[in-house]
C-alpha cells in the first residue's frame, strides 16, 4: 500500500493551489471563512468560474466536459478546494443527477440536461425524504399515476435542501403501490419546479437559516419522457446515486482549514492570563481531534490507493462518513468553547464591533448537528459496516 503522492500528483496539487489562489474571488473566500450565508448568485458565480476553466465536472466523461483525471487527481482537487475555502459546489446536479443520467439516462435526456447542469443554467435539488420516510427510504408514499403521456404526482417531500433556489428536482415516487417488496414499484422522475401544483414552504433551522424546505405536489403533471430508467425500478437508481452522496462526506480538507483556524483562535484567547492554547485541558481536546483528523486522512488515502489499483471500496467507506462528520461537529464545539460568551446566538447587525466570524459560531454549531444525520445517519452507517463487513 502506497500512501504517498507521486511527483506528477504533487505537481498537479501545486497547479490547483496556484490557480485557486489567483481565481477564487476575495469576497467569496471571506464569506466562507466567516460563515456568512452564500446566495444563489454566489454559488453560481463560483460554479461558472470553474466551468469556464473546465474543472466543474472532472469526473464526467470527456465527451461531456470531463477532464479524464485519475481518481487521485479528483481527490486532490476536491481537498484543495475545501482547504482554500471555496464555496461548495451544490452536488445535486453535478454529482448526483448527472452520474445517474450518464448511467441510466436516454441519449435525449443526456443532451437535454447535462450541458445545462455543466454550465450552471439549471439549479437542482433532491426529492427523497418524506415526513415518515427518511432513513427508511423504501417506505415513501409520494405517488405518480400514469395518464397517457404524463404522470400525475401527489405527495410531499421534506428537508429538501435548496429547493427554494432550484429549477429542477429529481424525485423518487411510487408508481405501483401493490408490490410484494417496498423497494419495488418506485420510479425516478425529473420534475420542473415551475410546474403548476408545486408548493415550497421553508423550514427555518435552529441557526435561523433558510436551507431546507417542504415541497408539496398536488396533481403535478410530469411528462413520461422525464422518467429515468425503467418504471418501477427506481430503487436501482437510488442505490447508485446514494453511493455518490456518501463518498464525499469526510471533508478532510475543510476540517483541516477549520483546525488551523481553531488553533489561531485559541492562541489569541486568554484564560487565567495565558493563551487558551496553553491550557492543558483545552489542548488535550484539541490534540485528540487533530489525531483523529490525521487518522481520517490516512484512511482516506488507503481507500484512494484501493481505487488507484482498480479496487472499489466496499461498505467500509461508511467509516469516512461516520468519523468525518463527528470531527466536523467536534471542531464547531471547540470553536464555541474557545470564544466563550462571545459566541452568542444572535448579535445586532448594527453593533460597532460586529464580527461575522464570532457572530456565526453558535449558529454554525447548531447547524452542524445535522452532519451525523444526513446522507444516511451514522447509526445506519454503523449497521451497514456491521452487516456487510463484519458479518454481524
C-alpha positions as CSV (number, residue, x, y, z in Angstrom):
1,X,0.0,0.0,0.0
2,X,1.4,3.4,-1.0
3,X,0.0,6.4,0.8
4,X,2.3,8.9,-0.9
5,X,1.6,11.1,-3.9
6,X,3.7,10.6,-7.0
7,X,5.8,13.6,-8.3
8,X,3.2,14.1,-11.0
9,X,0.4,14.2,-8.4
10,X,2.3,16.7,-6.3
11,X,2.8,18.9,-9.4
12,X,-0.9,18.7,-10.1
13,X,-1.6,19.7,-6.5
14,X,0.7,22.8,-6.9
15,X,-1.1,23.7,-10.1
16,X,-4.5,23.6,-8.4
17,X,-3.3,25.6,-5.4
18,X,-1.9,28.3,-7.6
19,X,-5.0,28.6,-9.7
20,X,-7.3,28.7,-6.7
21,X,-5.1,31.4,-5.1
22,X,-5.4,33.5,-8.3
23,X,-9.0,32.9,-9.2
24,X,-11.1,32.4,-6.1
25,X,-12.8,35.9,-5.6
26,X,-11.8,37.5,-2.3
27,X,-15.4,38.3,-1.3
28,X,-16.4,34.6,-1.7
29,X,-13.4,33.5,0.2
30,X,-14.3,35.9,3.0
31,X,-17.9,34.8,3.1
32,X,-16.8,31.1,3.5
33,X,-14.2,32.0,6.1
34,X,-16.6,33.9,8.3
35,X,-19.6,31.5,7.8
36,X,-21.8,34.0,6.1
37,X,-24.8,32.8,4.1
38,X,-24.0,32.2,0.4
39,X,-26.7,33.4,-2.0
40,X,-27.7,31.6,-5.2
41,X,-25.7,34.1,-7.1
42,X,-22.6,33.5,-5.0
43,X,-22.9,29.7,-5.6
44,X,-23.5,30.0,-9.3
45,X,-20.7,32.6,-9.7
46,X,-18.1,30.1,-8.4
47,X,-19.7,27.3,-10.4
48,X,-19.4,29.3,-13.6
49,X,-15.7,30.3,-12.9
50,X,-14.9,26.6,-12.6
51,X,-17.0,25.7,-15.7
52,X,-15.1,28.3,-17.8
53,X,-11.8,26.7,-16.6
54,X,-13.2,23.2,-17.5
55,X,-12.9,22.0,-13.9
56,X,-16.5,21.9,-12.8
57,X,-17.1,18.2,-13.5
58,X,-13.7,16.5,-14.0
59,X,-15.2,13.0,-13.2
60,X,-17.6,13.2,-16.2
61,X,-16.7,11.5,-19.5
62,X,-14.5,13.7,-21.7
63,X,-17.2,14.0,-24.4
64,X,-19.5,15.7,-21.8
65,X,-16.8,18.1,-20.5
66,X,-14.8,15.9,-18.1
67,X,-11.1,16.1,-17.6
68,X,-10.1,12.4,-17.7
69,X,-8.4,13.0,-14.3
70,X,-7.3,10.0,-12.3
71,X,-9.2,9.3,-9.0
72,X,-6.2,10.7,-7.1
73,X,-6.3,13.9,-9.1
74,X,-10.1,14.3,-8.4
75,X,-9.5,13.7,-4.7
76,X,-6.6,16.3,-4.6
77,X,-8.8,18.8,-6.4
78,X,-11.7,18.5,-4.0
79,X,-9.5,18.6,-0.9
80,X,-7.6,21.7,-2.2
81,X,-10.8,23.5,-2.9
82,X,-12.1,22.8,0.6
83,X,-8.8,23.8,2.2
84,X,-8.7,27.0,0.2
85,X,-12.2,28.0,1.4
86,X,-14.0,27.8,-1.9
87,X,-17.8,28.0,-1.9
88,X,-19.4,24.5,-2.0
89,X,-20.5,23.1,-5.4
90,X,-24.1,22.1,-4.8
91,X,-23.9,18.3,-5.5
92,X,-27.5,17.6,-6.6
93,X,-26.9,18.3,-10.3
94,X,-23.2,17.8,-10.7
95,X,-22.5,14.7,-8.5
96,X,-25.9,13.1,-8.2
97,X,-28.3,13.6,-11.0
98,X,-25.6,13.8,-13.7
99,X,-24.0,10.4,-12.8
100,X,-27.5,8.9,-12.8
101,X,-28.2,10.3,-16.3
102,X,-24.8,9.1,-17.6
103,X,-25.5,5.6,-16.3
104,X,-29.3,5.3,-16.8
105,X,-30.5,8.2,-18.9
106,X,-31.5,8.1,-22.6
107,X,-29.5,10.0,-25.2
108,X,-32.2,12.6,-25.4
109,X,-32.1,13.1,-21.6
110,X,-28.3,13.5,-21.6
111,X,-28.4,16.0,-24.4
112,X,-31.1,18.0,-22.7
113,X,-29.9,18.1,-19.2
114,X,-26.1,17.6,-19.0
115,X,-24.9,20.7,-20.8
116,X,-27.2,22.9,-18.6
117,X,-26.0,21.2,-15.4
118,X,-22.4,21.7,-16.5
119,X,-22.8,25.4,-17.3
120,X,-24.9,26.2,-14.2
121,X,-28.0,27.0,-16.2
122,X,-30.2,24.8,-14.1
123,X,-30.1,24.5,-10.3
124,X,-31.2,21.1,-8.9
125,X,-32.4,19.7,-5.6
126,X,-33.2,16.2,-4.4
127,X,-36.7,14.8,-3.6
128,X,-36.1,11.8,-1.4
129,X,-37.0,12.2,2.3
130,X,-40.7,12.4,3.3
131,X,-42.3,13.2,6.7
132,X,-42.5,9.4,7.6
133,X,-39.7,8.2,5.2
134,X,-36.2,9.3,6.0
135,X,-33.6,6.6,6.8
136,X,-36.2,4.0,5.7
137,X,-36.5,5.5,2.3
138,X,-38.4,2.5,0.8
139,X,-41.4,3.5,2.8
140,X,-42.0,6.6,0.7
141,X,-45.6,7.4,-0.3
142,X,-45.5,10.2,-2.9
143,X,-47.4,8.7,-5.8
144,X,-47.1,9.0,-9.6
145,X,-50.1,7.7,-11.6
146,X,-49.6,7.4,-15.4
147,X,-52.2,9.0,-17.6
148,X,-51.3,8.9,-21.2
149,X,-48.0,10.8,-21.8
150,X,-47.9,12.2,-18.3
151,X,-47.5,11.1,-14.7
152,X,-49.8,12.8,-12.1
153,X,-47.7,13.3,-8.9
154,X,-49.2,13.8,-5.5
155,X,-47.4,13.8,-2.1
156,X,-44.8,15.6,0.0
157,X,-41.0,15.8,0.3
158,X,-39.2,17.3,3.3
159,X,-35.8,18.5,4.3
160,X,-35.3,19.4,0.6
161,X,-32.1,21.3,0.6
162,X,-32.0,24.4,-1.7
163,X,-35.5,23.7,-3.1
164,X,-36.2,27.5,-2.9
165,X,-33.3,28.0,-5.4
166,X,-34.0,25.0,-7.6
167,X,-35.1,24.9,-11.2
168,X,-35.5,21.1,-11.2
169,X,-35.9,18.3,-8.7
170,X,-35.2,14.6,-9.1
171,X,-37.7,12.6,-7.2
172,X,-38.4,9.1,-6.0
173,X,-42.1,8.4,-6.5
174,X,-44.2,5.3,-6.1
175,X,-45.7,4.2,-9.4
176,X,-47.0,0.8,-8.2
177,X,-48.4,0.6,-4.6
178,X,-49.2,-3.1,-4.8
179,X,-45.8,-4.8,-4.8
180,X,-44.6,-7.6,-2.5
181,X,-41.4,-5.7,-1.6
182,X,-41.4,-2.0,-0.7
183,X,-38.3,-1.4,-2.8
184,X,-40.3,-2.4,-5.9
185,X,-42.7,-0.1,-7.6
186,X,-40.6,3.0,-7.1
187,X,-39.6,5.2,-10.0
188,X,-37.1,8.1,-10.6
189,X,-38.6,11.2,-12.1
190,X,-37.2,14.6,-13.2
191,X,-39.6,17.4,-12.4
192,X,-39.6,21.0,-13.4
193,X,-40.0,23.1,-10.3
194,X,-42.1,25.7,-12.3
195,X,-44.8,23.1,-13.0
196,X,-48.2,24.1,-11.6
197,X,-49.2,22.3,-8.4
198,X,-45.7,22.5,-6.7
199,X,-45.6,24.5,-3.4
200,X,-42.4,25.2,-1.5
201,X,-42.6,26.0,2.2
202,X,-39.4,27.0,4.1
203,X,-38.2,25.2,7.2
204,X,-36.2,27.6,9.3
205,X,-33.4,25.8,11.2
206,X,-32.3,26.4,14.7
207,X,-29.5,28.6,13.4
208,X,-32.0,30.9,11.9
209,X,-31.0,29.9,8.3
210,X,-33.3,29.0,5.4
211,X,-31.5,26.0,3.9
212,X,-34.2,23.3,3.8
213,X,-37.8,23.1,2.7
214,X,-41.0,21.2,2.4
215,X,-42.1,20.5,-1.1
216,X,-45.8,19.7,-1.9
217,X,-47.0,18.1,-5.1
218,X,-50.7,18.5,-5.9
219,X,-51.7,16.9,-9.2
220,X,-48.4,17.8,-10.8
221,X,-48.2,16.7,-14.5
222,X,-44.8,15.3,-15.4
223,X,-44.0,14.1,-18.9
224,X,-43.3,10.4,-19.2
225,X,-40.1,11.4,-21.1
226,X,-38.8,12.6,-17.7
227,X,-38.7,9.0,-16.3
228,X,-35.1,7.8,-15.8
229,X,-34.5,4.1,-16.3
230,X,-37.5,1.7,-16.1
231,X,-40.8,2.4,-14.4
232,X,-40.8,0.6,-11.0
233,X,-37.0,0.1,-11.0
234,X,-36.1,3.4,-9.4
235,X,-34.6,1.7,-6.3
236,X,-31.7,0.6,-8.5
237,X,-31.1,4.2,-9.5
238,X,-31.5,5.4,-5.9
239,X,-28.8,3.0,-4.6
240,X,-26.4,4.0,-7.3
241,X,-27.0,7.7,-6.5
242,X,-26.5,7.2,-2.7
243,X,-23.1,5.8,-3.3
244,X,-22.1,9.2,-4.8
245,X,-23.7,11.1,-2.0
246,X,-21.9,9.3,0.8
247,X,-18.4,9.1,-0.7
248,X,-17.5,12.8,-0.1
249,X,-18.8,13.4,3.4
250,X,-15.4,13.0,5.2
251,X,-14.4,16.6,4.1
252,X,-10.8,16.3,5.3
253,X,-9.7,19.5,3.5
254,X,-12.4,21.6,5.1
255,X,-11.7,20.2,8.6
256,X,-8.0,20.9,8.2
257,X,-8.9,24.5,7.3
258,X,-11.1,24.7,10.4
259,X,-8.5,23.1,12.6
260,X,-5.9,25.8,11.6
261,X,-8.5,28.5,12.3
262,X,-9.2,27.0,15.7
263,X,-5.5,26.9,16.7
264,X,-5.1,30.6,15.7
265,X,-8.2,31.5,17.7
266,X,-7.1,29.6,20.8
267,X,-3.7,31.3,20.6
268,X,-5.4,34.7,20.7
269,X,-7.9,33.9,23.5
270,X,-6.8,34.2,27.1
271,X,-7.5,32.1,30.1
272,X,-6.0,32.8,33.5
273,X,-3.7,35.3,31.9
274,X,-2.3,32.8,29.4
275,X,-3.3,31.9,25.8
276,X,-6.0,29.3,25.8
277,X,-3.8,27.1,23.6
278,X,-1.6,26.6,26.6
279,X,-4.4,25.4,28.8
280,X,-3.8,21.6,29.4
281,X,-7.5,20.6,29.2
282,X,-8.3,22.5,26.1
283,X,-5.0,21.4,24.4
284,X,-5.9,17.8,25.2
285,X,-9.3,18.2,23.5
286,X,-7.6,19.9,20.5
287,X,-4.9,17.2,20.2
288,X,-7.5,14.4,20.2
289,X,-9.4,16.0,17.4
290,X,-6.2,16.6,15.4
291,X,-5.1,13.0,15.8
292,X,-8.5,11.7,14.7
293,X,-8.3,14.0,11.7
294,X,-4.9,12.7,10.8
295,X,-6.2,9.1,11.1
296,X,-9.2,10.0,8.9
297,X,-6.9,11.5,6.2
298,X,-4.7,8.3,6.3
299,X,-7.9,6.2,6.0
300,X,-9.0,8.3,3.0
301,X,-5.6,7.7,1.4
302,X,-6.0,3.9,2.0
303,X,-9.3,4.0,0.1
304,X,-7.7,6.1,-2.5
305,X,-4.9,3.6,-3.0
306,X,-7.5,0.9,-3.5
307,X,-9.3,3.0,-6.2
308,X,-5.9,3.7,-7.8
309,X,-5.4,0.0,-8.1
310,X,-8.9,-0.5,-9.6
311,X,-10.5,-2.0,-6.5
312,X,-13.6,-0.1,-5.4
313,X,-14.0,0.3,-1.6
314,X,-16.8,-1.7,0.0
315,X,-19.2,-0.8,2.7
316,X,-16.3,0.2,5.0
317,X,-16.3,3.5,3.1
318,X,-19.0,4.4,5.6
319,X,-16.2,4.9,8.1
320,X,-15.4,8.2,6.3
321,X,-18.9,9.5,6.8
322,X,-19.0,8.5,10.5
323,X,-15.7,9.8,11.6
324,X,-15.6,12.8,9.2
325,X,-18.9,14.2,10.5
326,X,-18.0,13.6,14.1
327,X,-14.8,15.5,13.6
328,X,-16.7,18.4,12.0
329,X,-19.0,18.6,15.0
330,X,-16.1,18.4,17.4
331,X,-14.4,21.4,15.7
332,X,-17.5,23.5,16.0
333,X,-17.8,22.6,19.7
334,X,-14.2,23.7,20.4
335,X,-14.7,26.9,18.4
336,X,-17.6,27.9,20.7
337,X,-15.6,26.8,23.7
338,X,-12.6,28.9,22.7
339,X,-14.7,32.1,22.1
340,X,-16.8,31.6,25.2
341,X,-19.5,34.2,25.9
342,X,-18.7,36.0,22.6
343,X,-20.3,33.1,20.8
344,X,-23.8,34.5,21.2
345,X,-26.8,33.0,19.4
346,X,-27.6,36.4,17.8
347,X,-25.8,39.7,17.6
348,X,-27.2,43.0,16.3
349,X,-26.1,43.8,12.8
350,X,-25.5,47.5,13.6
351,X,-23.1,46.8,16.5
352,X,-20.0,48.8,16.1
353,X,-17.7,45.8,16.9
354,X,-19.7,43.4,14.8
355,X,-17.6,40.4,13.7
356,X,-19.2,37.9,11.3
357,X,-16.9,35.2,12.5
358,X,-17.8,35.2,16.2
359,X,-21.4,36.1,15.5
360,X,-21.8,33.0,13.3
361,X,-20.1,30.5,15.6
362,X,-23.1,29.5,17.7
363,X,-25.5,29.3,14.7
364,X,-22.9,27.2,12.9
365,X,-22.5,24.9,15.9
366,X,-26.3,24.4,15.8
367,X,-26.3,23.8,12.0
368,X,-23.6,21.2,12.2
369,X,-25.8,19.0,14.5
370,X,-27.2,17.7,11.2
371,X,-24.0,16.2,9.8
372,X,-24.3,12.9,11.6
373,X,-27.8,12.5,10.2
374,X,-27.8,13.5,6.5
375,X,-26.6,11.1,3.8
376,X,-27.7,8.2,6.0
377,X,-27.4,8.6,9.8
378,X,-24.2,7.4,11.4
379,X,-26.3,4.7,13.2
380,X,-27.3,3.4,9.8
381,X,-23.7,3.6,8.6
382,X,-22.6,1.5,11.6
383,X,-25.3,-1.1,10.8
384,X,-24.0,-1.2,7.2
385,X,-20.5,-1.9,8.4
386,X,-21.6,-4.5,11.0
387,X,-23.7,-6.5,8.5
388,X,-21.6,-6.2,5.3
389,X,-18.0,-6.0,6.5
390,X,-18.2,-7.7,9.9
391,X,-20.9,-10.3,9.2
392,X,-22.9,-9.5,12.3
